[in-house]
């Protein structure tokens, strides 16, 4: 079963399958949910906004250029898709607001490219390390009229995938518009290139670490959710390291350590690799290899499938959706 993220040139578009995904931006709606209650006080100004046809980095770059501020001034918990309607939080300290002229200047600038939904204050800004949840509302558009039995089977396929979960691959958006960010990160590690902008360099190095995680997960996929001796368990979940500085690895002599050692040798994850990540202050993290969706719902509107689910921070809905599309396509032969 192929469940690696596919591109827009995939056979799904060329062959006109049973269902199509993301034909319109409002077929893919994402709402970010914070893991803490906002206290309405503090030094961090929070804005909940809705964007469309623009990436989160596009929003950040626009604000930085228009307001003449550093990217490090703005805080977000995640990067959201361009071809979708997404709602997320952005925060900025009061000291930075004062330098640009206050809240009104910031909100007026942001409102030129996004819809302002809510504003408040909190004791600290939202961060990439916050354990947010993303809630998805997705429409899979049927390309033909569906019989009642086909509808029943399609709904069961979706419900089964919700029940079983899916491999926690990083999605294509993690690797940039052309999918080449990881290659630049690899070149930085190998000292074949350099980037003066520290923020940009970190982004490319993180993409490379994500690509390495995907390579391992593809190799491990046949074992599914079966545990290998020595694998690190966090919050009850089997993990594999997203390599970086100070990352936890399996204990020596265990089966997981043997696998890890071979993988690290294969991809030259050595002292030079870790030195590069330490220099750029990129810490490694244990990432769950499997994801279980929550708050799931499946229903029909005419022949279109309407799907809702929530995923933890760092998981990609596109991985689950493309697996669904592949499973649903099997209904053609029944």
C-alpha positions in Angstrom: 0.0 0.0 0.0 1.4 3.4 -1.0 0.7 6.0 1.5 3.5 8.5 1.0 2.2 12.0 0.2 1.4 12.4 -3.4 1.8 15.5 -5.6 -0.7 17.4 -7.7 0.5 15.4 -10.8 -0.6 12.2 -9.2 -2.8 9.6 -10.9 -5.7 10.7 -8.7 -6.1 13.8 -10.9 -5.2 12.2 -14.2 -7.4 9.2 -13.9 -10.5 10.9 -12.5 -11.0 8.6 -9.5 -14.2 7.9 -7.6 -13.5 10.8 -5.2 -11.5 14.0 -5.6 -9.8 15.9 -2.8 -9.4 19.7 -2.4 -11.0 20.9 -5.6 -11.8 24.1 -3.8 -10.2 25.7 -0.8 -13.4 25.3 1.3 -13.2 21.6 0.8 -10.3 21.6 3.3 -10.9 23.6 6.5 -8.4 23.5 9.4 -9.0 25.0 12.9 -6.1 25.2 15.4 -6.9 24.5 19.0 -4.6 25.6 21.8 -3.7 23.2 24.7 -4.2 25.9 27.3 -6.8 28.5 28.2 -6.0 32.1 27.3 -6.1 34.3 30.4 -6.8 37.7 28.8 -3.8 39.3 30.5 -0.1 39.3 30.0 2.5 40.6 27.6 1.7 38.5 24.5 -1.0 39.8 22.1 -2.9 36.9 20.5 -4.8 37.0 17.2 -6.9 34.2 15.8 -7.2 34.7 12.1 -8.5 33.0 9.0 -6.4 32.8 5.8 -7.0 31.4 2.3 -4.7 30.8 -0.7 -1.6 31.8 1.4 0.8 29.8 3.5 1.5 30.7 7.1 5.1 31.6 6.1 3.6 33.9 3.5 1.6 35.7 6.2 4.7 36.0 8.4 6.8 37.3 5.5 4.1 39.8 4.6 3.9 41.1 8.1 7.7 41.3 8.5 8.1 43.2 5.2 5.2 45.6 5.8 6.0 46.3 9.5 9.8 46.1 9.2 10.1 43.5 12.0 12.2 40.3 12.4 10.6 36.9 11.8 11.6 36.1 15.4 9.1 38.8 16.6 6.1 36.7 15.5 5.1 33.4 17.1 2.9 30.6 15.7 2.3 27.0 16.7 2.3 25.5 13.2 2.5 26.0 9.4 -0.8 25.6 7.6 -1.6 24.7 4.0 -2.0 27.3 1.3 -4.8 25.5 -0.6 -7.3 25.5 2.3 -9.2 27.7 4.7 -7.2 27.7 7.8 -7.7 29.3 11.2 -4.8 29.7 13.6 -3.2 31.8 16.3 -0.3 34.3 15.9 1.2 36.2 18.8 3.5 39.1 19.3 4.8 40.8 22.5 3.4 44.2 23.6 6.9 45.7 23.3 7.1 44.9 19.6 3.5 46.3 19.1 4.5 49.6 20.7 7.5 50.0 18.3 5.2 49.6 15.3 2.5 51.9 16.6 0.2 49.6 18.6 -2.4 46.9 18.1 -4.4 48.8 15.5 -1.4 49.0 13.1 -0.7 45.3 13.5 -4.3 44.3 13.0 -4.8 46.6 10.0 -1.8 45.1 8.3 -2.8 41.5 9.0 -6.4 42.2 7.9 -5.1 43.0 4.4 -4.3 39.3 3.8 -6.4 37.5 6.4 -9.7 37.7 8.3 -9.4 38.7 12.0 -11.6 36.4 14.2 -10.6 37.1 17.7 -7.9 39.0 19.8 -6.8 38.6 23.4 -3.7 38.5 25.6 -1.8 35.8 27.4 1.2 35.5 29.7 3.4 34.0 26.9 3.2 33.6 23.1 2.1 30.5 21.3 5.1 28.4 20.2 6.0 25.6 17.8 6.5 23.3 20.8 3.0 23.8 22.1 1.0 20.6 21.9 -1.8 22.0 19.8 -4.6 20.0 18.1 -5.8 20.6 14.6 -9.4 19.9 13.7 -10.2 19.2 10.0 -13.4 19.4 8.1 -12.9 17.8 4.6 -15.1 17.2 1.6 -14.2 14.3 -0.8 -16.1 15.1 -4.0 -17.7 12.2 -5.8 -17.1 12.1 -9.5 -20.2 10.1 -10.3 -23.5 9.1 -8.7 -23.0 6.5 -6.1 -25.2 3.6 -5.3 -26.4 2.9 -1.8 -24.1 -0.1 -1.3 -21.1 1.8 -2.6 -21.9 4.6 -0.1 -22.1 2.1 2.8 -18.8 0.4 1.8 -17.1 3.8 1.4 -18.2 5.0 4.8 -16.9 1.7 6.4 -13.5 2.2 4.7 -13.2 5.7 6.2 -14.4 4.5 9.7 -11.9 1.6 9.7 -9.0 4.0 8.9 -10.1 6.2 11.7 -10.2 3.2 14.0 -6.8 1.8 12.9 -4.9 5.1 12.5 -2.1 5.8 10.0 1.7 6.1 9.8 3.0 9.5 11.0 4.8 10.6 7.9 5.7 14.3 7.4 3.6 15.7 4.6 4.9 17.3 1.4 4.3 20.8 2.7 7.1 20.1 5.2 9.6 20.2 2.3 8.7 23.4 0.6 7.0 24.3 -2.7 9.4 22.4 -4.8 10.0 19.6 -2.3 13.8 20.3 -2.3 14.3 22.0 1.1 15.6 18.7 2.6 18.3 18.6 -0.1 19.5 22.1 0.9 19.5 21.0 4.5 21.6 17.9 3.6 24.0 20.2 1.7 24.4 22.4 4.8 25.3 19.4 6.9 27.8 18.3 4.3 29.2 21.8 4.1 28.5 22.0 0.4 26.4 25.2 0.9 25.7 27.8 3.6 22.8 30.2 4.3 23.4 33.4 6.1 19.8 33.8 7.3 19.8 31.6 10.5 16.0 31.2 10.4 16.2 30.0 6.8 19.1 27.6 7.6 17.2 26.1 10.5 14.1 25.6 8.4 16.1 23.7 5.8 17.9 21.6 8.4 14.6 20.7 10.0 13.3 19.6 6.6 16.2 17.3 6.2 15.6 15.8 9.6 12.0 15.3 8.7 13.0 13.6 5.4 15.2 11.2 7.3 12.3 10.3 9.6 10.2 9.5 6.5 12.9 7.3 5.1 13.0 5.2 8.2 9.2 5.0 8.5 9.0 3.7 4.9 11.4 0.9 5.8 9.6 0.1 9.0 6.1 0.2 7.5 5.7 -3.6 7.1 5.8 -4.0 10.9 2.9 -1.6 11.4 2.3 -0.9 15.1 4.2 -3.9 16.3 6.9 -2.8 18.8 10.6 -3.5 18.3 12.7 -4.3 21.4 14.3 -1.1 22.6 12.1 1.4 20.8 11.5 4.5 22.9 7.9 4.9 24.2 6.6 8.3 25.0 3.0 8.9 26.3 2.3 5.3 25.4 3.4 5.6 21.8 6.2 4.1 19.9 8.6 6.8 18.6 11.6 7.2 16.3 13.9 10.2 16.6 13.7 13.2 14.4 17.4 13.6 14.5 19.0 16.7 16.0 21.1 17.9 19.0 20.6 16.0 22.3 18.2 13.4 20.8 17.4 10.2 22.7 18.2 7.0 20.9 17.6 3.3 21.7 19.7 1.6 24.3 22.8 -0.3 22.9 22.4 -4.0 22.3 18.6 -3.8 21.7 17.1 -4.7 18.3 16.0 -1.1 17.9 19.6 0.1 18.5 20.9 -2.3 15.8 18.4 -1.0 13.3 19.1 2.6 14.4 22.9 2.1 14.1 22.6 0.8 10.5 20.2 3.6 9.5 22.6 6.2 10.9 25.5 4.7 9.1 23.6 4.5 5.8 22.6 8.2 5.9 25.8 9.5 7.6 24.2 10.7 10.7 27.5 11.1 12.6 29.4 13.6 14.8 29.5 16.2 12.0 25.7 15.9 11.5 25.0 16.4 15.2 27.6 19.3 15.4 25.8 21.1 12.7 22.4 20.7 14.4 23.9 21.8 17.7 25.4 24.9 16.1 22.0 25.8 14.7 20.3 25.0 18.1 18.0 22.4 16.6 17.1 19.8 19.1 16.1 16.2 18.2 12.7 15.0 19.3 11.0 11.5 19.6 8.2 11.5 17.1 5.3 8.9 17.3 5.4 6.6 14.3 1.6 6.1 14.3 -1.3 8.5 14.6 -4.8 7.9 16.0 -7.4 10.5 14.9 -9.9 11.7 17.4 -13.3 13.5 17.2 -14.1 11.6 14.0 -17.3 11.9 12.0 -18.3 10.6 8.6 -21.5 11.6 6.7 -22.7 12.3 3.1 -24.0 15.4 1.4 -25.6 14.0 -1.7 -22.7 11.8 -3.0 -19.9 13.7 -1.4 -18.2 12.4 1.7 -17.9 14.9 4.5 -15.2 13.9 7.0 -14.2 15.5 10.3 -11.3 14.5 12.6 -8.7 16.0 14.9 -5.0 15.3 14.9 -2.2 16.1 17.3 0.4 18.8 16.5 2.9 17.7 13.8 0.7 15.2 12.1 -0.5 15.6 8.5 -4.0 15.2 7.4 -2.9 14.8 3.8 -1.3 11.4 4.7 -4.6 10.1 6.0 -6.6 11.5 3.1 -4.5 10.0 0.4 -4.6 6.7 2.1 -8.4 7.0 2.2 -8.5 7.9 -1.5 -6.4 4.8 -2.3 -8.6 2.6 -0.3 -11.8 4.1 -1.7 -10.5 3.6 -5.3 -10.8 -0.1 -4.7 -14.6 0.3 -4.8 -14.4 0.7 -8.5 -13.7 -3.0 -8.9 -16.6 -4.1 -6.8 
